[in-house]
């Protein structure tokens, strides 16, 4: 029996592997060269960074301890400073209503404004994103006409929300209202594209079943396609809500209000301990919205939410084994752990 075909195949595999190795080395070399040249182009001086480390450490220490004097109207009026302001505010719950009704900028009001900006931008952007996302799918709109809608979403996504807020200056200077418009516009591009990608993965069986009943095109899209991805659409919307909350903080720095504006104001006044309190509040707001969103999304995925609630989710943050991916289930089923890592 001739071994020439086997030898030829082995040689072909060796050449392919060698080509991949060379390609990988060239890619790594290219990244290193571009990084080196790029650092020089942007005038990134390692020596200057090193010399600034002591000043940076001194600057960071100026933020401690955080001062929560501006947490609520009660602590602000009574000059209750430091961490004791948290306990004083919780001991007088009525101050939270008073704080929200007051025009004065406090941490609690700034946090609520930030959450509202992210929420309202997501809600206002959802319907246009749904329309563009559905029409952008080749399952709904034939090629190449679907690229009209894909192109629209790509054009929107190409411009960050922090630029959109300046494009909306004809409606007024950067403010809470224009921040909502900027976040909503950004949501249309990002969420719409996610919707399109989900629709590209739907199964043909349910679609054909709906069509066989004589359903109209709208009914086919609604019951044959959207019914398959409804949970995914909700999960992606919650994910975008998380992102929009962070965007709202960034927009606050340019005058849109909320925690971003509070942090910028305190930084301008060189009130670093107050700035630290604002940063702590950012962490609390972002972590809270992520925990809530992740728990809802987990409940949308069958088999992943048994005996797991919001309190357990908080408790998991203190579990070191959770952070490194080791759980009771994974220890009991090594194969499952291996599959999880491969995914």
Secondary structure by P-SEA (a helix, b strand, c coil): ccaaaaaaaaaaaaaaaaaaaaaaaaaaaaaaaaaaaaaaaacccaaaaaaaaaaaaaaaaaacccccccccaaaaaacccccaaaaaaaaccaaaaaaaacccccaaaaaaaaaaaaaaaaaaaaaaaaaaaaaacccccccaaaaaaaaaaaaaaaccaaaaaaaacccccccaaaaaaaaaaaaaaaaaaaaaaaaaaccaaaaaaaaaacccaaaaaacccccccaaaaaaaaaaaaaaaaaaaaaaaaaccccaaaaaaaaaaacaaaaaaaaaaaaaaaaaaaaaaaaaaaaaacccccccccaaaaaaacccccccccccaaaaacaaaaaaaaac
